[in-house]
Amino acid sequence: MLAALPKENTPARVLQHASGDKRFKILEAHMKKFQFRHDALIEILHKAQELFGYLDDDLLLFISYKLKLPPSRVYGVATFYHFFTLKPQGLHTCVVCLGTACYVKGSDKVIAAIEDKLKIKAGETTPDNRVSLLTARCIGACGIAPAVVYDGTVTPRITLETALEQLKKWMAT
């Protein structure tokens, strides 16, 4: 069926899928499991990000095309939820909590020190793709504020020194 579609009306990822990337077959099987239902969009986006690492424009168009949803709806959901990322992430991720308890206890200073050290802003990745710096509105760890999540591990009571120490380890490897 894909071969019959004119190229100008078909998202690039749909055409790439025809070339045999197994990740697309897995994603399509996941969509089929949910019977290509619109209400399964979040689950499908989660699977797509798990398979590809991030959700680029072509991948969002592929999902839109397969689910027969407007691209604006798929993009809207992908940009609304904090979990989804539209850019490739670095080898390591550093998520600084900016919730009230963490902020009051100095997470604003921690993120400023990290930005200064890495020469990037929150939401960016270092040019060598080693570290992505992210923020979260709240990670639900108020009792151990300020908290930072390093590669999925919550670290309590972060100081400027301990934050920069972790970055040194990542930059050395």
DOKOLLUM-586420 format. One line per 5 residues: number of its first residue (from 0); their letters; for each residue y, x, z of N, C-alpha, C. Coordinates in Angstrom, 2 decimals, decimal comma, m for minus. Layout:
NUM = a = Y:X:Z:Y:X:Z:Y:X:Z ~ ... $
This chain:
0 = mlaal = m1,20:0,83:0,00:0,00:0,00:0,00:1,26:0,86:0,00 ~ 1,26:1,97:0,74:2,44:2,83:0,79:2,81:3,38:m0,57 ~ 1,83:3,66:m1,39:2,11:4,23:m2,71:2,90:3,26:m3,58 ~ 2,77:1,96:m3,32:3,46:0,96:m4,13:4,92:0,77:m3,73 ~ 5,30:1,29:m2,56:6,67:1,12:m2,10:7,61:2,08:m2,80 $
5 = pkent = 8,77:1,62:m3,24:9,73:2,55:m3,84:10,28:3,49:m2,78 ~ 10,43:4,78:m3,13:10,85:5,79:m2,16:12,20:5,49:m1,54 ~ 13,14:4,97:m2,28:14,48:4,76:m1,74:14,53:3,68:m0,66 ~ 13,53:2,81:m0,59:13,50:1,76:0,43:12,54:2,06:1,58 ~ 11,96:3,24:1,56:10,94:3,58:2,54:11,42:4,72:3,42 $
10 = parvl = 11,37:4,56:4,75:11,77:5,66:5,64:10,95:6,91:5,36 ~ 11,59:8,05:5,53:10,93:9,34:5,27:9,65:9,50:6,08 ~ 9,64:9,03:7,32:8,45:9,17:8,16:7,29:8,35:7,62 ~ 7,56:7,22:6,96:6,49:6,43:6,37:5,85:7,24:5,26 ~ 6,67:7,92:4,46:6,15:8,76:3,39:5,40:9,95:3,95 $
15 = qhasg = 5,90:10,54:5,04:5,20:11,67:5,67:3,84:11,20:6,19 ~ 3,81:9,98:6,71:2,56:9,44:7,22:1,52:9,41:6,11 ~ 1,96:9,09:4,91:1,05:9,05:3,79:0,47:10,44:3,49 ~ 1,18:11,49:3,93:0,70:12,85:3,69:m0,40:13,27:4,66 ~ m0,65:12,50:5,70:m1,80:12,76:6,55:m1,56:13,33:7,94 $
20 = dkrfk = m0,33:13,33:8,48:m0,09:13,79:9,84:m0,85:12,87:10,79 ~ m1,79:13,43:11,54:m2,65:12,63:12,42:m1,88:11,90:13,51 ~ m0,73:12,44:13,89:0,06:11,77:14,94:0,49:10,38:14,50 ~ 0,78:10,22:13,21:1,17:8,90:12,72:0,00:7,93:12,77 ~ m1,18:8,42:12,49:m2,37:7,56:12,56:m2,59:7,11:13,99 $
25 = ileah = m2,40:8,02:14,95:m2,56:7,67:16,36:m1,50:6,65:16,76 ~ m0,25:6,87:16,33:0,84:5,94:16,66:0,58:4,58:16,03 ~ 0,13:4,58:14,80:m0,14:3,31:14,14:m1,30:2,57:14,81 ~ m2,31:3,30:15,27:m3,41:2,68:16,00:m2,90:2,07:17,30 ~ m1,95:2,75:17,93:m1,34:2,23:19,16:m0,57:0,94:18,86 $
30 = mkkfq = 0,15:0,92:17,75:0,87:m0,30:17,36:m0,11:m1,43:17,07 ~ m1,20:m1,09:16,42:m2,22:m2,10:16,10:m2,83:m2,68:17,38 ~ m3,04:m1,80:18,39:m3,56:m2,25:19,68:m2,67:m3,36:20,27 ~ m1,36:m3,24:20,03:m0,41:m4,24:20,50:m0,12:m5,29:19,43 ~ m0,90:m5,27:18,35:m0,79:m6,23:17,25:0,60:m6,23:16,62 $
35 = frhda = 1,24:m5,05:16,60:2,56:m4,86:16,00:3,60:m5,84:16,58 ~ 3,38:m6,24:17,84:4,29:m7,19:18,48:5,61:m6,53:18,84 ~ 6,67:m7,30:18,68:8,01:m6,81:19,00:8,17:m6,51:20,49 ~ 7,50:m7,30:21,33:7,66:m7,10:22,77:6,93:m5,86:23,29 ~ 6,24:m5,14:22,40:5,56:m3,90:22,79:6,39:m2,67:22,40 $
40 = lieil = 7,64:m2,88:22,02:8,48:m1,79:21,53:8,58:m0,63:22,52 ~ 8,80:m0,92:23,78:8,96:0,16:24,77:7,67:0,98:24,88 ~ 6,52:0,32:24,94:5,25:1,03:25,01:5,04:1,90:23,78 ~ 5,42:1,39:22,63:5,26:2,13:21,37:6,21:3,33:21,33 ~ 7,42:3,16:21,81:8,36:4,28:21,88:7,85:5,36:22,84 $
45 = hkaqe = 7,26:4,95:23,95:6,68:5,92:24,89:5,59:6,74:24,20 ~ 4,72:6,05:23,48:3,63:6,74:22,78:4,18:7,68:21,71 ~ 5,18:7,23:20,98:5,79:8,06:19,93:6,38:9,32:20,54 ~ 7,08:9,18:21,65:7,68:10,36:22,30:6,59:11,28:22,85 ~ 5,53:10,72:23,37:4,42:11,53:23,86:3,80:12,34:22,71 $
50 = lfgyl = 3,68:11,74:21,55:3,06:12,41:20,40:3,98:13,44:19,74 ~ 5,26:13,11:19,61:6,18:13,94:18,83:7,15:14,76:19,69 ~ 7,23:14,46:20,99:8,11:15,22:21,87:9,50:14,61:22,03 ~ 9,96:13,92:21,02:11,25:13,26:21,05:11,30:12,23:19,93 ~ 12,32:11,39:19,93:12,43:10,31:18,95:13,59:10,61:17,99 $
55 = dddll = 13,28:11,20:16,86:14,36:11,46:15,90:14,59:10,22:15,03 ~ 15,63:10,26:14,22:16,01:9,09:13,42:14,89:8,61:12,51 ~ 14,22:9,53:11,84:13,15:9,13:10,93:11,99:8,46:11,65 ~ 11,68:8,93:12,85:10,60:8,33:13,63:11,00:6,92:14,08 ~ 12,26:6,75:14,49:12,74:5,42:14,87:12,69:4,47:13,67 $
60 = lfisy = 13,03:4,98:12,49:12,95:4,16:11,27:11,51:3,79:10,94 ~ 10,59:4,72:11,14:9,17:4,45:10,92:8,72:3,30:11,82 ~ 9,07:3,37:13,09:8,68:2,33:14,05:9,32:1,00:13,66 ~ 10,60:1,05:13,30:11,31:m0,14:12,86:10,61:m0,79:11,67 ~ 10,25:0,03:10,71:9,59:m0,45:9,50:8,24:m1,08:9,82 $
65 = klklp = 7,45:m0,40:10,63:6,10:m0,88:10,95:6,13:m2,16:11,80 ~ 7,10:m2,26:12,70:7,19:m3,44:13,56:8,02:m4,57:12,94 ~ 8,59:m4,27:11,78:9,46:m5,24:11,08:10,62:m5,68:11,98 ~ 11,24:m4,66:12,61:12,40:m4,88:13,46:13,61:m4,21:12,82 ~ 14,81:m4,71:13,07:16,00:m4,01:12,57:16,11:m2,64:13,23 $
70 = psrvy = 16,49:m1,62:12,47:16,65:m0,28:13,06:17,59:m0,28:14,27 ~ 18,61:m1,13:14,25:19,56:m1,18:15,36:18,89:m1,60:16,67 ~ 17,89:m2,46:16,59:17,18:m2,89:17,80:16,35:m1,74:18,37 ~ 15,63:m1,03:17,50:14,80:0,08:17,93:15,68:1,19:18,52 ~ 16,75:1,52:17,82:17,68:2,55:18,29:18,33:2,13:19,62 $
75 = gvatf = 18,69:0,86:19,73:19,31:0,35:20,95:18,41:0,51:22,16 ~ 17,14:0,20:22,01:16,19:0,35:23,11:15,99:1,83:23,43 ~ 15,86:2,66:22,39:15,63:4,10:22,60:16,81:4,77:23,29 ~ 18,02:4,30:23,06:19,19:4,92:23,68:19,54:4,29:25,03 ~ 19,05:3,10:25,29:19,36:2,43:26,56:18,61:3,05:27,72 $
80 = yhfft = 17,34:3,35:27,53:16,50:3,83:28,62:16,59:5,35:28,76 ~ 16,77:5,80:29,99:16,96:7,21:30,31:15,74:8,07:29,93 ~ 14,57:7,49:29,95:13,35:8,25:29,70:13,28:8,79:28,27 ~ 13,83:8,06:27,32:13,72:8,46:25,92:14,75:9,52:25,56 ~ 14,34:10,44:24,69:15,23:11,49:24,23:15,23:11,53:22,70 $
85 = lkpqg = 16,41:11,72:22,13:16,55:11,73:20,68:16,65:13,14:20,12 ~ 16,61:14,12:21,01:16,70:15,52:20,59:15,51:16,28:21,13 ~ 15,10:17,34:20,45:14,00:18,14:20,99:14,38:18,74:22,34 ~ 13,43:18,77:23,24:13,67:19,33:24,56:13,26:20,80:24,58 ~ 13,82:21,52:25,53:13,48:22,92:25,70:12,10:23,09:26,31 $
90 = lhtcv = 11,68:24,31:26,40:10,40:24,65:27,01:10,37:24,17:28,46 ~ 11,51:24,27:29,15:11,64:23,82:30,53:12,73:22,76:30,62 ~ 12,57:21,82:31,56:13,61:20,82:31,79:14,07:20,86:33,24 ~ 15,37:20,73:33,38:16,01:20,71:34,70:16,81:19,41:34,77 ~ 16,41:18,51:35,65:17,09:17,23:35,81:17,78:17,21:37,17 $
95 = vclgt = 19,09:17,15:37,14:19,87:17,13:38,37:20,20:15,67:38,71 ~ 19,84:15,25:39,91:20,14:13,89:40,36:21,62:13,79:40,70 ~ 22,26:12,76:40,16:23,67:12,52:40,46:23,87:11,22:41,23 ~ 22,79:10,75:41,89:22,91:9,57:42,73:23,87:9,84:43,89 ~ 24,27:8,80:44,56:25,29:8,92:45,60:24,94:9,96:46,67 $
100 = acyvk = 23,73:9,88:47,23:23,36:10,82:48,29:23,36:12,25:47,79 ~ 22,82:12,48:46,61:22,78:13,85:46,05:24,19:14,33:45,72 ~ 25,00:13,44:45,17:26,36:13,82:44,80:27,18:14,21:46,04 ~ 27,07:13,39:47,09:27,79:13,66:48,33:27,36:15,00:48,93 ~ 26,09:15,36:48,73:25,58:16,61:49,29:25,70:17,79:48,32 $
105 = gsdkv = 26,43:17,61:47,21:26,75:18,75:46,38:26,09:18,89:45,02 ~ 25,44:17,86:44,52:24,78:18,01:43,22:25,79:18,24:42,08 ~ 27,03:17,80:42,28:28,06:18,06:41,26:28,32:19,56:41,14 ~ 28,30:20,25:42,27:28,51:21,71:42,25:27,29:22,42:41,67 ~ 26,10:21,89:41,96:24,87:22,47:41,42:24,88:22,37:39,90 $
110 = iaaie = 25,21:21,20:39,37:25,20:21,05:37,91:26,28:21,92:37,27 ~ 27,42:22,04:37,90:28,50:22,89:37,36:28,04:24,35:37,31 ~ 27,34:24,81:38,35:26,85:26,19:38,38:25,79:26,42:37,30 ~ 24,92:25,44:37,11:23,88:25,55:36,08:24,51:25,56:34,69 ~ 25,48:24,68:34,46:26,16:24,64:33,17:26,84:25,98:32,88 $
115 = dklki = 27,46:26,53:33,91:28,15:27,81:33,75:27,16:28,93:33,44 ~ 26,04:28,94:34,15:25,03:29,99:33,96:24,38:29,89:32,57 ~ 24,03:28,66:32,15:23,33:28,49:30,88:24,27:28,39:29,67 ~ 25,56:28,20:29,95:26,57:28,03:28,88:26,29:26,80:28,02 ~ 25,82:25,73:28,68:25,61:24,45:28,02:26,10:23,35:28,94 $
120 = kaget = 26,24:22,16:28,40:26,61:20,98:29,18:25,36:20,14:29,44 ~ 25,45:19,26:30,42:24,36:18,33:30,70:24,04:17,54:29,43 ~ 22,75:17,38:29,16:22,31:16,69:27,95:22,03:17,64:26,80 ~ 22,27:18,93:27,01:22,06:19,92:25,94:20,88:20,84:26,27 ~ 20,49:21,59:25,25:19,42:22,58:25,38:19,99:23,93:24,99 $
125 = tpdnr = 19,55:24,97:25,68:20,03:26,32:25,36:19,67:26,66:23,91 ~ 20,48:27,50:23,27:20,23:27,85:21,86:18,83:28,43:21,60 ~ 18,25:29,09:22,60:16,90:29,65:22,42:15,80:28,63:22,75 ~ 16,18:27,38:23,01:15,25:26,28:23,33:14,40:26,53:24,57 ~ 14,92:27,32:25,50:14,17:27,59:26,73:14,39:26,51:27,79 $
130 = vsllt = 15,64:26,03:27,94:15,94:25,10:29,03:16,78:23,93:28,52 ~ 16,37:22,73:28,89:17,17:21,53:28,66:17,73:21,09:30,01 ~ 19,03:20,84:30,05:19,69:20,40:31,28:20,00:18,91:31,15 ~ 19,45:18,14:32,07:19,63:16,69:32,05:20,14:16,22:33,40 ~ 20,65:15,00:33,41:21,06:14,38:34,67:20,36:13,03:34,79 $
135 = arcig = 20,24:12,56:36,02:19,69:11,24:36,29:20,64:10,52:37,23 ~ 20,78:9,23:37,03:21,66:8,45:37,91:21,13:8,46:39,34 ~ 19,80:8,39:39,48:19,17:8,47:40,79:17,68:8,65:40,57 ~ 17,06:9,57:41,30:15,62:9,77:41,18:14,87:9,16:42,36 ~ 15,60:8,53:43,27:14,97:7,85:44,40:14,48:8,79:45,49 $
140 = acgia = 15,13:9,94:45,62:14,74:10,91:46,63:15,92:11,21:47,55 ~ 16,60:10,18:47,98:17,84:10,32:48,74:17,66:11,07:50,05 ~ 16,49:10,97:50,67:16,24:11,63:51,94:16,15:13,14:51,83 ~ 16,01:13,66:50,61:15,90:15,11:50,43:17,05:15,64:49,56 ~ 18,15:14,93:49,57:19,30:15,28:48,74:19,92:16,61:49,14 $
145 = pavvy = 20,48:17,32:48,20:20,45:17,07:46,75:19,12:17,52:46,16 ~ 18,62:16,71:45,21:17,32:16,98:44,60:17,47:17,30:43,12 ~ 16,60:18,18:42,65:16,54:18,55:41,24:15,08:18,49:40,82 ~ 14,84:18,03:39,61:13,48:17,97:39,08:13,31:19,09:38,06 ~ 12,45:20,05:38,39:12,15:21,17:37,50:10,80:20,92:36,85 $
150 = dgtvt = 10,79:20,76:35,55:9,55:20,52:34,80:8,67:19,46:35,47 ~ 9,28:18,37:35,90:8,54:17,26:36,48:8,27:17,35:37,97 ~ 8,65:18,45:38,61:8,42:18,62:40,05:9,74:18,46:40,80 ~ 9,77:17,51:41,72:10,98:17,26:42,51:11,13:18,38:43,54 ~ 12,32:18,97:43,56:12,61:20,05:44,51:13,71:19,57:45,46 $
155 = pritl = 13,46:19,62:46,78:14,42:19,09:47,75:15,51:20,07:48,14 ~ 16,59:19,51:48,64:17,69:20,27:49,28:18,11:21,51:48,49 ~ 18,42:21,32:47,26:18,81:22,41:46,36:20,17:22,97:46,76 ~ 20,27:24,27:46,73:21,55:24,94:46,92:21,92:25,60:45,60 ~ 23,13:26,08:45,50:23,53:26,80:44,29:22,61:27,99:44,06 $
160 = etale = 22,28:28,69:45,12:21,44:29,89:45,02:20,04:29,55:44,54 ~ 19,41:28,53:45,12:18,04:28,18:44,71:17,99:27,64:43,29 ~ 19,03:26,92:42,89:19,09:26,41:41,52:19,15:27,56:40,52 ~ 20,02:28,52:40,79:20,18:29,65:39,87:18,95:30,57:39,90 ~ 18,28:30,63:41,04:17,05:31,43:41,17:15,97:30,90:40,22 $
165 = qlkkw = 15,83:29,57:40,17:14,83:28,95:39,28:15,17:29,24:37,82 ~ 16,43:29,18:37,46:16,84:29,46:36,10:16,52:30,90:35,72 ~ 16,73:31,83:36,64:16,42:33,25:36,38:14,94:33,40:36,04 ~ 14,07:32,71:36,78:12,64:32,79:36,52:12,33:32,30:35,10 ~ 12,94:31,18:34,72:12,69:30,61:33,39:13,23:31,52:32,28 $
170 = mat = 14,36:32,12:32,51:14,98:32,95:31,48:14,23:34,29:31,33 ~ 13,52:34,71:32,39:12,81:36,00:32,36:11,47:35,88:31,63 ~ 10,90:34,68:31,61:9,58:34,52:30,98:9,65:34,27:29,52 $
